[in-house]
Amino acid sequence: MHFTDLMQFMQFASLHAFRYLFPMLRITRSIAVPLEEITFDFIRASGPGGQNVNKVETAVQLRFAARTSPSLPDDLKERLPALAGQRMTKDGVIVITARSFRTQERNREDALERLTGLLKQAAHRPKTRIATRPTLGSKKRRLEGKTRRAGVKSMRSRPAGDD
């Protein structure tokens, strides 16, 4: 084995070790968030659950400091507050609570899926509108419509010579 082959193998192996040691939440091809930036708190879920409801903490509260995250691009951080709404605090922390399922694992997956969906939506850049001039036909149609409405409204008034 040549030295260059060994170096390539070590880079490949260290990349996989890095992925194993520091798992990432993949948002798009170019955006990934390390799971160490996301915190999970387990809380008691409300609703039916029998005897377990008061002693098992199955609901998950996910917290992600989006404003201070180095993993997110600036333009995504600008679009995120409008999309997150009530789920983002004044400090820029996204809080997602998942309590739909009966297990911590499934609620944790659900919260991560919802965070991923929100970040994917924010990652989508809206198209910039290109200003165009109205066509001659659209101008004529608009003026014809205005003339027709003016005729309808003038027919509603009293005739001019009836005093």
VEXVEXVEX-356909 format. One record per residue (C-alpha): residue number from 1; residue in one letter; x, y, z. Coordinates in Angstrom, 1 decimal. Layout:
<rs>
num, residuo, X, Y, Z
NUM, A, X, Y, Z
...
</rs>
This chain:
<rs>
num, residuo, X, Y, Z
1, M, 0.0, 0.0, 0.0
2, H, 1.4, 3.4, -1.0
3, F, 1.6, 6.3, 1.4
4, T, -1.0, 8.3, -0.6
5, D, -3.5, 5.3, -0.5
6, L, -2.9, 5.1, 3.3
7, M, -3.6, 8.8, 3.7
8, Q, -6.8, 8.6, 1.6
9, F, -7.9, 5.6, 3.7
10, M, -7.2, 7.4, 7.0
11, Q, -9.2, 10.5, 5.8
12, F, -12.1, 8.2, 4.8
13, A, -11.9, 6.3, 8.1
14, S, -11.7, 9.5, 10.2
15, L, -14.7, 10.9, 8.3
16, H, -16.7, 7.9, 9.2
17, A, -15.5, 8.0, 12.8
18, F, -16.5, 11.7, 12.9
19, R, -19.9, 10.8, 11.6
20, Y, -20.3, 8.1, 14.2
21, L, -19.0, 10.2, 17.1
22, F, -20.9, 13.4, 16.0
23, P, -24.1, 12.4, 14.3
24, M, -25.7, 15.1, 12.1
25, L, -29.2, 15.9, 11.3
26, R, -29.3, 16.3, 7.5
27, I, -31.5, 19.2, 6.4
28, T, -30.4, 19.6, 2.7
29, R, -27.3, 18.5, 0.8
30, S, -25.3, 21.4, 2.0
31, I, -26.9, 22.0, 5.4
32, A, -26.5, 19.7, 8.4
33, V, -27.0, 20.3, 12.1
34, P, -24.9, 18.4, 14.7
35, L, -27.2, 16.6, 17.1
36, E, -25.1, 18.0, 20.0
37, E, -26.7, 21.5, 19.2
38, I, -30.1, 20.0, 20.0
39, T, -31.3, 19.3, 23.5
40, F, -34.1, 17.0, 24.5
41, D, -36.1, 17.3, 27.7
42, F, -38.6, 14.5, 28.6
43, I, -41.8, 15.6, 30.3
44, R, -45.0, 14.0, 31.3
45, A, -47.6, 13.9, 28.5
46, S, -51.1, 15.0, 29.2
47, G, -54.2, 13.0, 28.2
48, P, -55.2, 9.4, 28.5
49, G, -52.7, 6.8, 29.5
50, G, -54.1, 5.0, 32.5
51, Q, -51.8, 4.5, 35.5
52, N, -48.7, 5.3, 33.5
53, V, -49.7, 8.9, 32.7
54, N, -48.5, 10.3, 36.0
55, K, -45.2, 8.4, 36.3
56, V, -43.7, 8.0, 32.8
57, E, -42.2, 10.9, 31.0
58, T, -42.9, 10.1, 27.3
59, A, -43.4, 13.6, 25.8
60, V, -40.3, 15.2, 24.3
61, Q, -39.5, 18.9, 24.3
62, L, -36.8, 19.6, 21.7
63, R, -34.8, 22.9, 21.9
64, F, -32.6, 24.2, 19.2
65, A, -30.8, 27.5, 19.4
66, A, -31.2, 28.5, 15.8
67, R, -30.1, 32.1, 16.1
68, T, -26.7, 31.2, 17.5
69, S, -26.2, 28.0, 15.5
70, P, -23.0, 28.1, 13.4
71, S, -24.5, 25.3, 11.2
72, L, -27.2, 27.4, 9.6
73, P, -26.6, 30.0, 6.9
74, D, -27.6, 33.6, 7.6
75, D, -30.4, 33.8, 5.0
76, L, -32.0, 30.7, 6.6
77, K, -31.8, 32.4, 10.0
78, E, -33.6, 35.4, 8.6
79, R, -36.5, 33.4, 7.2
80, L, -36.9, 31.1, 10.2
81, P, -38.7, 33.4, 12.7
82, A, -41.6, 34.0, 10.3
83, L, -42.0, 30.3, 9.6
84, A, -41.5, 29.2, 13.2
85, G, -44.0, 31.7, 14.7
86, Q, -44.8, 30.8, 18.3
87, R, -42.3, 27.9, 18.3
88, M, -39.4, 30.4, 18.4
89, T, -38.6, 32.2, 21.6
90, K, -37.4, 35.8, 21.8
91, D, -33.9, 34.4, 22.3
92, G, -34.0, 32.6, 18.9
93, V, -34.5, 29.1, 20.4
94, I, -36.9, 26.8, 18.6
95, V, -39.0, 24.7, 21.0
96, I, -40.9, 21.7, 19.6
97, T, -43.0, 19.5, 21.9
98, A, -44.0, 16.0, 20.7
99, R, -46.4, 13.9, 22.7
100, S, -48.4, 12.0, 20.0
101, F, -46.8, 8.6, 20.7
102, R, -46.5, 6.4, 23.8
103, T, -42.7, 6.0, 23.7
104, Q, -39.9, 8.5, 24.2
105, E, -38.1, 7.2, 21.1
106, R, -41.0, 7.7, 18.7
107, N, -41.7, 11.2, 20.2
108, R, -38.1, 12.1, 19.8
109, E, -38.1, 11.0, 16.2
110, D, -41.3, 13.0, 15.6
111, A, -39.8, 16.1, 17.1
112, L, -36.6, 15.7, 14.9
113, E, -38.8, 15.2, 11.8
114, R, -40.8, 18.4, 12.6
115, L, -37.6, 20.4, 13.2
116, T, -36.1, 19.0, 9.9
117, G, -39.3, 20.0, 8.0
118, L, -39.3, 23.5, 9.5
119, L, -35.6, 24.0, 8.6
120, K, -36.1, 22.6, 5.1
121, Q, -39.0, 25.0, 4.6
122, A, -36.8, 27.9, 5.7
123, A, -33.9, 26.7, 3.5
124, H, -36.0, 27.1, 0.4
125, R, -35.2, 30.5, -1.1
126, P, -38.3, 32.2, -2.5
127, K, -38.1, 33.3, -6.1
128, T, -37.5, 37.0, -6.6
129, R, -40.3, 38.6, -8.6
130, I, -39.2, 39.9, -12.0
131, A, -41.2, 43.1, -12.8
132, T, -42.9, 43.0, -16.2
133, R, -45.0, 45.5, -18.1
134, P, -48.7, 44.7, -18.8
135, T, -49.4, 43.7, -22.3
136, L, -51.6, 45.8, -24.7
137, G, -54.3, 43.1, -24.6
138, S, -54.5, 43.1, -20.8
139, K, -54.7, 47.0, -20.8
140, K, -57.6, 46.9, -23.3
141, R, -59.4, 44.2, -21.3
142, R, -59.0, 46.2, -18.1
143, L, -60.4, 49.4, -19.7
144, E, -63.3, 47.5, -21.2
145, G, -64.2, 46.0, -17.8
146, K, -64.0, 49.5, -16.2
147, T, -66.3, 50.9, -19.0
148, R, -68.8, 48.1, -18.5
149, R, -68.9, 48.6, -14.7
150, A, -69.3, 52.4, -15.2
151, G, -72.3, 51.7, -17.5
152, V, -73.9, 49.4, -14.9
153, K, -73.5, 51.9, -12.2
154, S, -74.8, 54.8, -14.3
155, M, -78.0, 52.8, -15.0
156, R, -78.6, 52.6, -11.3
157, S, -79.0, 56.4, -10.9
158, R, -82.1, 58.4, -11.7
159, P, -82.6, 59.7, -15.2
160, A, -81.2, 63.2, -15.6
161, G, -84.5, 65.0, -16.7
162, D, -86.9, 63.8, -13.9
163, D, -87.1, 66.6, -11.4
</rs>
